[in-house]
Amino acid sequence: MAIGLLGGSFNPAHEGHVHVSEVALKRLGL
């Protein structure tokens, strides 16, 4: 099982954070 952590300050969380997460999921196979 692969686990990824996205650290940072997400206040407020926005679509850019979601985009970065989705790209990481695809590229890193998470």
N, CA and C atoms as an extended XYZ file, in Angstrom:
90
Properties=species:S:1:pos:R:3:atomname:S:1:resname:S:1:resid:I:1 pbc="F F F"
N         0.843       -1.163        0.000 N   MET     1
C         0.000        0.000        0.000 CA  MET     1
C         0.898        1.238        0.000 C   MET     1
N         0.638        2.151       -0.919 N   ALA     2
C         1.378        3.414       -0.979 CA  ALA     2
C         0.547        4.510       -0.331 C   ALA     2
N         1.208        5.353        0.423 N   ILE     3
C         0.534        6.451        1.113 CA  ILE     3
C         1.254        7.742        0.772 C   ILE     3
N         0.491        8.780        0.458 N   GLY     4
C         1.075       10.084        0.174 CA  GLY     4
C         0.568       11.121        1.157 C   GLY     4
N         1.438       12.036        1.527 N   LEU     5
C         1.063       13.133        2.420 CA  LEU     5
C         1.319       14.453        1.705 C   LEU     5
N         0.362       15.344        1.757 N   LEU     6
C         0.505       16.672        1.173 CA  LEU     6
C         0.473       17.670        2.321 C   LEU     6
N         1.631       18.220        2.620 N   GLY     7
C         1.717       19.153        3.734 CA  GLY     7
C         1.546       20.591        3.283 C   GLY     7
N         1.147       21.428        4.186 N   GLY     8
C         1.021       22.846        3.876 CA  GLY     8
C        -0.060       23.496        4.705 C   GLY     8
N        -0.305       24.742        4.377 N   SER     9
C        -1.356       25.509        5.039 CA  SER     9
C        -2.524       25.638        4.070 C   SER     9
N        -3.618       24.992        4.382 N   PHE    10
C        -4.763       24.952        3.477 CA  PHE    10
C        -5.927       25.741        4.068 C   PHE    10
N        -5.682       27.005        4.324 N   ASN    11
C        -6.707       27.842        4.942 CA  ASN    11
C        -6.881       29.089        4.107 C   ASN    11
N        -7.851       29.113        3.235 N   PRO    12
C        -8.826       28.061        2.954 CA  PRO    12
C        -8.312       27.110        1.881 C   PRO    12
N        -8.797       25.897        1.926 N   ALA    13
C        -8.483       24.932        0.860 CA  ALA    13
C        -9.207       25.393       -0.404 C   ALA    13
N        -8.565       25.219       -1.566 N   HIS    14
C        -9.203       25.643       -2.810 CA  HIS    14
C        -8.891       24.659       -3.928 C   HIS    14
N        -9.415       24.932       -5.121 N   GLU    15
C        -9.293       24.009       -6.250 CA  GLU    15
C        -7.846       23.725       -6.626 C   GLU    15
N        -6.947       24.662       -6.388 N   GLY    16
C        -5.534       24.441       -6.681 CA  GLY    16
C        -4.958       23.309       -5.851 C   GLY    16
N        -5.364       23.222       -4.595 N   HIS    17
C        -4.901       22.138       -3.730 CA  HIS    17
C        -5.423       20.791       -4.240 C   HIS    17
N        -6.668       20.778       -4.671 N   VAL    18
C        -7.257       19.547       -5.204 CA  VAL    18
C        -6.511       19.123       -6.461 C   VAL    18
N        -6.190       20.080       -7.320 N   HIS    19
C        -5.468       19.772       -8.563 CA  HIS    19
C        -4.100       19.153       -8.261 C   HIS    19
N        -3.354       19.761       -7.355 N   VAL    20
C        -2.036       19.232       -6.985 CA  VAL    20
C        -2.171       17.810       -6.451 C   VAL    20
N        -3.165       17.572       -5.633 N   SER    21
C        -3.388       16.234       -5.069 CA  SER    21
C        -3.710       15.219       -6.154 C   SER    21
N        -4.579       15.592       -7.091 N   GLU    22
C        -4.965       14.667       -8.157 CA  GLU    22
C        -3.793       14.350       -9.081 C   GLU    22
N        -2.970       15.347       -9.385 N   VAL    23
C        -1.791       15.112      -10.223 CA  VAL    23
C        -0.832       14.160       -9.512 C   VAL    23
N        -0.620       14.368       -8.225 N   ALA    24
C         0.271       13.493       -7.458 CA  ALA    24
C        -0.266       12.064       -7.437 C   ALA    24
N        -1.566       11.905       -7.260 N   LEU    25
C        -2.167       10.570       -7.253 CA  LEU    25
C        -1.871        9.835       -8.552 C   LEU    25
N        -2.029       10.521       -9.671 N   LYS    26
C        -1.821        9.889      -10.978 CA  LYS    26
C        -0.345        9.621      -11.247 C   LYS    26
N         0.499       10.609      -11.033 N   ARG    27
C         1.918       10.479      -11.382 CA  ARG    27
C         2.672        9.520      -10.475 C   ARG    27
N         2.280        9.472       -9.209 N   LEU    28
C         2.983        8.622       -8.255 CA  LEU    28
C         2.299        7.275       -8.042 C   LEU    28
N         1.160        7.084       -8.685 N   GLY    29
C         0.451        5.811       -8.559 CA  GLY    29
C        -0.079        5.560       -7.166 C   GLY    29
N        -0.587        6.591       -6.534 N   LEU    30
C        -1.110        6.451       -5.170 CA  LEU    30
C        -2.591        6.123       -5.193 C   LEU    30
